[in-house]
Amino acid sequence: MLDWIIIGAGIHGCTTAAHLAYADPSLTRDKRLLLIDSGPGPLSAWNTMTERVGMKYLRSPGVHHLHPRVRDLFSFAKRNHYYSSHFSGSSKKPSVSLFRHHCAKVIEEMDLTSCFEQAHAFNIDRCGAYWMVDTERGTLFTKRVVLATGTKEHCSLPSWLPAADQGGACHIHQKQEPEPVRPPATVIGGGMSGVQKALDLSRRFPGQVTLALRHPLRVWEYDAAPEWMGGKYRQVCRNTSTFSERRHAITRARRSGSITKNLYRQVQRQQGLGRLEVRQDPIRRVTSRQSHWLLHGSAATWEARAILCATGDQYHPAQNPLLFRLINSCQLPLAPCGYPALAPYSPVWARGLYVSGPLADLAIGPTARNIAGARTAAACIQQEAQHACT
Ligand SMILES: Cc1cc2nc3c(=O)[nH]c(=O)nc-3n(C[C@H](O)[C@H](O)[C@H](O)COP(=O)(O)OP(=O)(O)OC[C@H]3O[C@@H](n4cnc5c(N)ncnc54)[C@H](O)[C@@H]3O)c2cc1C
């Protein structure tokens, strides 16, 4: 019998695992905690995705990382001679290489790799006072489960892309490795992933890359205003009584599809040098030719051999087969928006069942899906579990 199974070894699953293991190292030493993921190792999806979009610096500040101690990344950077070029801006956003190195240190320190198993969970159910998790490698029994399954299973290509014959077209967040990009290429979407990918390609294929947008680029330093990283959501929860009001506040606070000032400047530069074309022209239709696509906007038609969609994820818990079955078999409470009905700062969906990431939206607020939210959820889970034991 395990103490914990964490499903999903992304940023959220690993942050929870790290918080639990630092609080009680015997969990990993005695293999009472198991981290499972359908990917090959802890953070494999994160590493693939950041590399795929050509990300250089994180969007979040250097105090957001896996380790429970807030300033751990800074002291790690100092000890390992990472100089100022590995930090961007006044909030010291770490370089991707520094962040990865720090993650590897946390994983090694807490021996999370030896507690990791590559397995896909396809069924979770109550089993008396415990939980049962079915994977293709067998059934596991545990006292507690953490669902940290992310949104990446839910990428969908825009409806205007013909379903048949999608060679050369992909979603930038899809699980399968996309085909190598052949220019001319069009990247669709003005958020962090789309813009970073367009910049990356414009350096590799100058003058042969288009960034297609539905609206002008929106510039915000973070994907939720900094006050949401403090106690503002607590205040919202005190002042609003219903889940719908909380959902409304979260939707309004999120700045999805926005980019940092630094990236905006890089776009202007690449545009000025004629390396990147930015078209604010919503695509109406796409037609395929023998070796390329024709993209028809409202104002123009242009050619592409590769179409990379960075158009977000269509995530909804009930669309995930694992969650759909779990919700129905355990009669789990849902808010009107279809997300777990959770008390503020309490990512506990049922006794012994915890959530992190998008599933914790209503508990954690606008930052729930990013690294700040992973830290908050992990700290809450660790405290709740400790409290339940005493
Ligand atoms: C390119 C990029 C850059 C980002 N940069 C930042 C940033 O700088 N700062 C910030 O705060 N946020 C950032 N984000 C947002 C967010 O922090 C990341 O998306 C983060 O990776 C989300 O982590 P996650 O663990 O929720 O999801 P994921 O990384 O998707 O991990 C979920 C894992 O669960 C596994 N899984 C799902 N279902 C099952 C199952 N049934 N059985 C087994 N395994 C399963 C998946 O294989 C996956 O590995 C960024 C996002 C992207 C895409």
The ligand as a Tripos MOL2 file, in Angstrom:
@<TRIPOS>MOLECULE
LIG
   53    58     1     0     0
SMALL
NO_CHARGES

@<TRIPOS>ATOM
      1 C1          6.0780   26.5800  -23.5760 C.3       1 LIG1
      2 C2          5.4900   26.9090  -22.2260 C.ar      1 LIG1
      3 C3          6.1430   27.7840  -21.3870 C.ar      1 LIG1
      4 C4          5.6080   28.0820  -20.1310 C.ar      1 LIG1
      5 N1          6.2980   28.9310  -19.3130 N.ar      1 LIG1
      6 C5          5.8190   29.1890  -18.0890 C.ar      1 LIG1
      7 C6          6.5460   30.0370  -17.1910 C.ar      1 LIG1
      8 O1          7.5880   30.5750  -17.5210 O.2       1 LIG1
      9 N2          6.0460   30.2400  -15.9430 N.ar      1 LIG1
     10 C7          4.8700   29.6620  -15.5300 C.ar      1 LIG1
     11 O2          4.4780   29.8680  -14.3810 O.2       1 LIG1
     12 N3          4.1520   28.8870  -16.3690 N.ar      1 LIG1
     13 C8          4.5860   28.6310  -17.6220 C.ar      1 LIG1
     14 N4          3.8670   27.8320  -18.4680 N.ar      1 LIG1
     15 C9          2.5350   27.3560  -18.0250 C.3       1 LIG1
     16 C10         2.5890   26.1000  -17.1080 C.3       1 LIG1
     17 O3          3.3940   26.3240  -15.9770 O.3       1 LIG1
     18 C11         3.0930   24.9020  -17.8700 C.3       1 LIG1
     19 O4          2.1900   24.6120  -18.9150 O.3       1 LIG1
     20 C12         3.2690   23.6510  -17.0170 C.3       1 LIG1
     21 O5          4.0530   22.7450  -17.7550 O.3       1 LIG1
     22 C13         1.9710   22.9860  -16.6400 C.3       1 LIG1
     23 O6          2.3240   21.8830  -15.8670 O.3       1 LIG1
     24 P1          1.3690   20.6600  -15.5970 P.3       1 LIG1
     25 O7          2.1130   19.7580  -14.6870 O.co2     1 LIG1
     26 O8          0.0330   21.1530  -15.1580 O.co2     1 LIG1
     27 O9          1.0790   20.0110  -17.0250 O.3       1 LIG1
     28 P2          1.9490   19.1210  -17.9990 P.3       1 LIG1
     29 O10         3.3130   19.6500  -18.1900 O.co2     1 LIG1
     30 O11         1.1040   18.9160  -19.2110 O.co2     1 LIG1
     31 O12         2.0870   17.7370  -17.2220 O.3       1 LIG1
     32 C14         1.0130   16.8560  -17.0540 C.3       1 LIG1
     33 C15         1.5470   15.4630  -17.1800 C.3       1 LIG1
     34 O13         0.5100   14.5420  -16.8800 O.3       1 LIG1
     35 C16         0.6630   13.4090  -17.6910 C.3       1 LIG1
     36 N5         -0.6120   12.7130  -17.7530 N.ar      1 LIG1
     37 C17        -1.8070   13.2230  -18.1320 C.ar      1 LIG1
     38 N6         -2.7610   12.2830  -18.0190 N.ar      1 LIG1
     39 C18        -2.1490   11.1650  -17.5530 C.ar      1 LIG1
     40 C19        -2.6100    9.8520  -17.2300 C.ar      1 LIG1
     41 N7         -3.8870    9.5100  -17.3470 N.pl3     1 LIG1
     42 N8         -1.7200    8.9400  -16.7850 N.ar      1 LIG1
     43 C20        -0.4020    9.2750  -16.6500 C.ar      1 LIG1
     44 N9          0.0920   10.5020  -16.9500 N.ar      1 LIG1
     45 C21        -0.7820   11.4290  -17.3760 C.ar      1 LIG1
     46 C22         1.1240   13.9590  -19.0280 C.3       1 LIG1
     47 O14         1.8130   12.9770  -19.7660 O.3       1 LIG1
     48 C23         2.0210   15.1270  -18.5960 C.3       1 LIG1
     49 O15         3.3740   14.7700  -18.5510 O.3       1 LIG1
     50 C24         4.3710   27.5190  -19.7230 C.ar      1 LIG1
     51 C25         3.7080   26.6640  -20.6120 C.ar      1 LIG1
     52 C26         4.2590   26.3550  -21.8340 C.ar      1 LIG1
     53 C27         3.5110   25.4320  -22.7610 C.3       1 LIG1
@<TRIPOS>BOND
     1     1     2 1
     2     2     3 ar
     3     2    52 ar
     4     3     4 ar
     5     4     5 ar
     6     4    50 ar
     7     5     6 ar
     8     6     7 ar
     9     6    13 1
    10     7     8 2
    11     7     9 ar
    12     9    10 ar
    13    10    11 2
    14    10    12 ar
    15    12    13 ar
    16    13    14 ar
    17    14    15 1
    18    14    50 ar
    19    15    16 1
    20    16    17 1
    21    16    18 1
    22    18    19 1
    23    18    20 1
    24    20    21 1
    25    20    22 1
    26    22    23 1
    27    23    24 1
    28    24    25 2
    29    24    26 1
    30    24    27 1
    31    27    28 1
    32    28    29 2
    33    28    30 1
    34    28    31 1
    35    31    32 1
    36    32    33 1
    37    33    34 1
    38    33    48 1
    39    34    35 1
    40    35    36 1
    41    35    46 1
    42    36    37 ar
    43    36    45 ar
    44    37    38 ar
    45    38    39 ar
    46    39    40 ar
    47    39    45 ar
    48    40    41 1
    49    40    42 ar
    50    42    43 ar
    51    43    44 ar
    52    44    45 ar
    53    46    47 1
    54    46    48 1
    55    48    49 1
    56    50    51 ar
    57    51    52 ar
    58    52    53 1
@<TRIPOS>SUBSTRUCTURE
     1 LIG1         1 GROUP 0 **** ****
